[in-house]
């Protein structure tokens, strides 16, 4: 699968240009069961490899969006962060990608926060086409 990575930092609510040291991540759907019926499966998160997580991060909120069907809510989850470089599968569950016709673009968004309820430090995005 081809993956496109789009790091983005937010400071004081304003978008800043992405730089080499910005918060980013990659993910891998290689073990995900193929779904193309339009009826997503409830699955556990893919593995996420984190890079340049901001200091002070205590939680990372992950959210999946189908860029070709943005009204469909795939969900995501909140993961406690304590310096790890990877988020393993099983940290949360969500509804899998499952486009009914052809390929769709999917984007994971990760928000690094000071607390479970807020305190946003940075936002990163990673996008890929499925299947």
Backbone as CSV, one residue per row, in Angstrom:
resi,resn,N_x,N_y,N_z,CA_x,CA_y,CA_z,C_x,C_y,C_z
1,UNK,0.824,-1.177,0.000,0.000,0.000,0.000,0.869,1.241,0.000
2,UNK,0.507,2.187,-0.794,1.227,3.453,-0.826,0.739,4.320,0.326
3,UNK,1.666,4.903,1.068,1.312,5.767,2.183,1.829,7.162,1.915
4,UNK,1.025,8.158,2.230,1.414,9.556,2.107,1.379,10.135,3.507
5,UNK,2.439,10.816,3.900,2.532,11.356,5.243,2.523,12.868,5.179
6,UNK,1.632,13.488,5.963,1.482,14.925,5.943,1.577,15.447,7.372
7,UNK,2.794,15.769,7.861,2.890,16.316,9.212,2.401,17.755,9.242
8,UNK,1.767,18.146,10.339,1.248,19.489,10.495,1.326,19.866,11.963
9,UNK,1.854,21.021,12.241,1.927,21.503,13.623,0.889,22.607,13.809
10,UNK,0.272,22.645,14.975,-0.638,23.711,15.327,-0.124,24.382,16.584
11,UNK,-0.037,25.679,16.549,0.381,26.455,17.717,-0.576,27.615,17.861
12,UNK,-1.161,27.751,19.018,-2.121,28.816,19.283,-3.260,28.819,18.274
13,UNK,-3.616,27.624,17.763,-4.732,27.514,16.842,-4.395,27.846,15.400
14,UNK,-3.166,28.247,15.101,-2.779,28.597,13.744,-1.905,27.508,13.154
15,UNK,-2.141,27.176,11.904,-1.332,26.157,11.241,0.037,26.731,10.918
16,UNK,1.075,25.946,11.138,2.439,26.340,10.828,2.979,25.400,9.765
17,UNK,3.955,25.839,8.974,4.517,24.940,7.976,5.197,23.745,8.633
18,UNK,5.142,22.604,7.972,5.770,21.395,8.500,7.286,21.473,8.314
19,UNK,8.034,21.013,9.303,9.492,20.994,9.268,9.974,19.598,9.643
20,UNK,11.238,19.338,9.392,11.803,18.017,9.635,11.608,17.545,11.066
21,UNK,11.586,18.440,12.056,11.459,18.051,13.450,10.039,18.050,13.968
22,UNK,9.046,18.183,13.085,7.655,18.240,13.515,7.118,16.864,13.888
23,UNK,6.106,16.856,14.733,5.392,15.658,15.131,4.848,14.965,13.874
24,UNK,5.109,13.666,13.754,4.594,12.895,12.628,4.461,11.435,13.052
25,UNK,3.846,10.645,12.196,3.709,9.216,12.465,3.466,8.480,11.158
26,UNK,3.684,7.180,11.185,3.334,6.294,10.075,2.469,5.181,10.648
27,UNK,1.764,4.484,9.779,0.954,3.340,10.202,1.017,2.276,9.123
28,UNK,0.579,1.070,9.488,0.691,-0.063,8.585,-0.584,-0.902,8.643
29,UNK,-1.291,-0.983,7.514,-2.509,-1.771,7.431,-2.257,-3.131,6.801
30,UNK,-1.033,-3.596,6.711,-0.723,-4.824,5.981,-1.459,-6.059,6.512
31,UNK,-1.808,-6.125,7.781,-2.505,-7.281,8.328,-4.015,-7.133,8.368
32,UNK,-4.533,-6.028,7.858,-5.973,-5.763,7.907,-6.720,-6.619,6.879
33,UNK,-7.780,-7.304,7.335,-8.604,-8.119,6.438,-9.267,-7.214,5.399
34,UNK,-9.205,-7.612,4.125,-9.795,-6.827,3.044,-11.283,-6.626,3.275
35,UNK,-11.735,-5.394,3.110,-13.157,-5.062,3.243,-13.508,-4.099,2.114
36,UNK,-14.488,-4.476,1.284,-14.925,-3.607,0.200,-16.439,-3.671,0.001
37,UNK,-17.157,-4.020,1.060,-18.612,-4.169,1.002,-19.358,-2.882,1.357
38,UNK,-18.643,-1.911,1.946,-19.316,-0.714,2.440,-19.793,-0.879,3.876
39,UNK,-19.560,-2.055,4.466,-19.946,-2.340,5.848,-18.683,-2.630,6.657
40,UNK,-18.083,-1.599,7.254,-16.807,-1.768,7.974,-16.882,-2.772,9.114
41,UNK,-15.743,-3.353,9.404,-15.592,-4.260,10.538,-15.079,-3.469,11.739
42,UNK,-15.411,-3.922,12.932,-14.843,-3.337,14.152,-13.496,-4.021,14.352
43,UNK,-12.412,-3.257,14.331,-11.062,-3.807,14.409,-10.225,-3.006,15.408
44,UNK,-9.067,-3.559,15.762,-8.144,-2.817,16.620,-7.233,-1.960,15.754
45,UNK,-6.693,-0.933,16.376,-5.852,0.023,15.652,-4.661,-0.641,14.971
46,UNK,-4.215,-0.028,13.868,-2.980,-0.518,13.261,-1.797,-0.070,14.116
47,UNK,-0.620,-0.641,13.886,0.554,-0.127,14.604,0.899,1.268,14.084
48,UNK,1.211,2.165,15.009,1.620,3.527,14.670,3.065,3.708,15.116
49,UNK,3.912,4.246,14.257,5.293,4.591,14.605,5.347,6.109,14.746
50,UNK,5.688,6.577,15.947,5.669,8.008,16.273,7.049,8.638,16.093
51,UNK,7.044,9.911,15.717,8.292,10.653,15.565,8.084,12.081,16.058
52,UNK,9.037,12.564,16.839,9.039,13.943,17.331,7.770,14.320,18.098
53,UNK,7.343,13.445,18.997,6.195,13.752,19.850,6.600,14.922,20.746
54,UNK,5.774,15.965,20.841,6.146,17.147,21.622,6.350,16.847,23.106
55,UNK,7.292,17.548,23.713,7.491,17.447,25.160,6.203,17.841,25.856
56,UNK,5.913,17.163,26.948,4.710,17.451,27.714,3.502,16.649,27.273
57,UNK,3.633,15.845,26.216,2.509,15.026,25.739,2.213,13.924,26.749
58,UNK,0.954,13.826,27.143,0.496,12.772,28.055,-0.509,11.842,27.376
59,UNK,-1.169,12.338,26.323,-2.160,11.552,25.591,-2.072,11.881,24.108
60,UNK,-2.388,10.884,23.266,-2.503,11.097,21.827,-3.866,10.571,21.397
61,UNK,-4.638,11.442,20.750,-5.971,11.086,20.255,-5.847,10.774,18.757
62,UNK,-6.281,9.571,18.365,-6.252,9.156,16.967,-7.668,9.143,16.410
63,UNK,-7.823,9.583,15.154,-9.130,9.622,14.502,-8.947,9.260,13.034
64,UNK,-9.832,8.410,12.485,-9.760,8.024,11.079,-10.886,8.689,10.295
65,UNK,-10.537,9.251,9.139,-11.530,9.869,8.264,-11.366,9.330,6.842
66,UNK,-12.483,9.000,6.217,-12.511,8.633,4.802,-12.638,9.944,4.040
67,UNK,-11.593,10.341,3.330,-11.588,11.621,2.620,-12.583,11.635,1.459
68,UNK,-12.989,10.453,0.978,-13.945,10.366,-0.122,-15.384,10.201,0.365
69,UNK,-15.578,9.952,1.640,-16.906,9.870,2.265,-16.778,10.474,3.667
70,UNK,-16.512,11.782,3.755,-16.188,12.417,5.045,-17.311,12.407,6.083
71,UNK,-18.521,12.135,5.682,-19.624,12.116,6.649,-19.657,10.819,7.461
72,UNK,-18.953,9.771,6.967,-18.940,8.506,7.690,-17.924,8.581,8.828
73,UNK,-18.354,8.271,10.023,-17.510,8.332,11.219,-16.877,6.968,11.492
74,UNK,-15.551,6.879,11.317,-14.839,5.622,11.569,-14.373,5.500,13.012
75,UNK,-14.311,6.613,13.718,-13.903,6.581,15.108,-12.401,6.621,15.295
76,UNK,-11.981,6.219,16.475,-10.579,6.258,16.847,-10.462,6.004,18.333
77,UNK,-9.431,6.568,18.937,-9.253,6.357,20.366,-8.183,7.247,20.952
78,UNK,-8.130,7.247,22.278,-7.137,8.027,23.024,-6.168,7.049,23.670
79,UNK,-4.872,7.340,23.517,-3.828,6.476,24.049,-2.962,7.276,25.016
80,UNK,-2.724,6.723,26.201,-1.799,7.356,27.151,-0.394,7.298,26.556
81,UNK,0.337,8.390,26.694,1.684,8.468,26.126,2.700,8.675,27.243
82,UNK,3.754,7.840,27.228,4.802,7.956,28.250,6.194,7.824,27.621
83,UNK,6.325,8.301,26.385,7.619,8.288,25.729,7.832,7.183,24.718
84,UNK,6.863,6.290,24.536,7.032,5.189,23.595,7.112,5.710,22.145
85,UNK,7.826,4.954,21.322,7.999,5.300,19.902,6.946,4.630,19.032
86,UNK,6.253,3.612,19.586,5.250,2.878,18.827,3.975,2.718,19.654
87,UNK,2.856,2.742,18.963,1.570,2.396,19.565,1.207,1.052,18.941
88,UNK,1.109,0.027,19.774,0.842,-1.322,19.283,-0.644,-1.520,18.995
89,UNK,-0.986,-2.471,18.112,-2.388,-2.820,17.880,-3.044,-3.238,19.193
90,UNK,-4.321,-2.903,19.325,-5.067,-3.263,20.524,-5.218,-2.116,21.507
91,UNK,-4.635,-0.963,21.220,-4.757,0.190,22.120,-6.168,0.768,22.095
92,UNK,-6.862,0.624,20.952,-8.251,1.066,20.828,-8.858,0.360,19.614
93,UNK,-10.171,0.447,19.459,-10.822,-0.136,18.285,-11.546,0.967,17.514
94,UNK,-11.784,0.691,16.246,-12.432,1.648,15.346,-13.084,0.856,14.221
95,UNK,-13.805,1.531,13.327,-14.418,0.871,12.179,-13.449,0.934,11.007
96,UNK,-13.127,-0.231,10.462,-12.110,-0.363,9.421,-12.471,0.397,8.152
97,UNK,-11.464,0.664,7.315,-11.774,1.194,5.992,-12.529,0.111,5.224
98,UNK,-13.512,0.509,4.415,-14.313,-0.487,3.695,-15.096,0.191,2.573
99,UNK,-14.402,0.756,1.582,-15.122,1.453,0.516,-15.948,0.481,-0.329
100,UNK,-17.203,0.836,-0.643,-18.055,-0.071,-1.407,-17.673,-0.172,-2.890
101,UNK,-17.053,0.863,-3.424,-16.679,0.868,-4.843,-15.288,1.453,-4.996
102,UNK,-14.354,0.685,-5.517,-13.022,1.192,-5.825,-12.196,1.520,-4.599
103,UNK,-11.346,2.506,-4.755,-10.419,2.926,-3.720,-10.894,4.228,-3.081
104,UNK,-10.610,4.380,-1.796,-10.872,5.634,-1.084,-9.587,6.093,-0.413
105,UNK,-9.488,7.396,-0.180,-8.358,7.966,0.554,-8.751,8.056,2.027
106,UNK,-7.893,7.519,2.889,-8.146,7.537,4.330,-7.048,8.312,5.028
107,UNK,-7.443,9.076,6.040,-6.477,9.892,6.772,-6.636,9.682,8.274
108,UNK,-5.526,9.276,8.903,-5.463,9.247,10.362,-4.970,10.619,10.826
109,UNK,-5.601,11.144,11.856,-5.149,12.367,12.511,-4.754,11.990,13.929
110,UNK,-3.608,12.502,14.380,-3.143,12.267,15.752,-2.951,13.626,16.409
111,UNK,-3.560,13.813,17.567,-3.440,15.064,18.318,-2.722,14.771,19.626
112,UNK,-1.554,15.377,19.795,-0.781,15.246,21.038,-1.304,16.281,22.024
113,UNK,-1.612,15.838,23.254,-2.213,16.723,24.256,-1.558,16.581,25.621
114,UNK,-1.714,17.637,26.418,-1.219,17.642,27.796,-2.121,16.839,28.724
115,UNK,-3.422,16.776,28.393,-4.363,16.051,29.245,-5.344,15.267,28.381
116,UNK,-6.086,14.395,29.002,-7.059,13.562,28.290,-8.138,14.411,27.622
117,UNK,-8.475,15.521,28.217,-9.562,16.361,27.716,-9.113,17.560,26.889
118,UNK,-7.826,17.751,26.713,-7.396,18.908,25.921,-5.942,19.252,26.145
119,UNK,-5.622,20.525,25.920,-4.238,20.962,26.030,-3.441,20.570,24.798
120,UNK,-4.023,20.783,23.627,-3.398,20.386,22.355,-2.009,20.985,22.217
121,UNK,-1.046,20.107,21.910,0.330,20.534,21.686,0.693,20.527,20.203
122,UNK,0.208,19.531,19.464,0.518,19.410,18.039,-0.449,18.435,17.384
123,UNK,-0.565,18.562,16.070,-1.396,17.671,15.275,-0.568,17.130,14.119
124,UNK,-0.718,15.827,13.846,-0.047,15.194,12.708,-1.072,14.391,11.937
125,UNK,-0.844,14.243,10.634,-1.746,13.473,9.787,-0.947,12.535,8.889
126,UNK,-1.533,11.368,8.608,-0.949,10.413,7.678,-2.081,9.856,6.825
127,UNK,-1.876,9.842,5.523,-2.934,9.470,4.575,-2.470,8.342,3.664
128,UNK,-3.425,7.480,3.293,-3.141,6.408,2.339,-4.406,6.073,1.564
129,UNK,-4.232,5.338,0.495,-5.352,4.857,-0.304,-5.622,3.413,0.100
130,UNK,-6.912,3.053,0.212,-7.288,1.685,0.572,-8.360,1.228,-0.400
131,UNK,-8.438,-0.001,-0.839,-7.399,-1.008,-0.682,-6.244,-0.758,-1.625
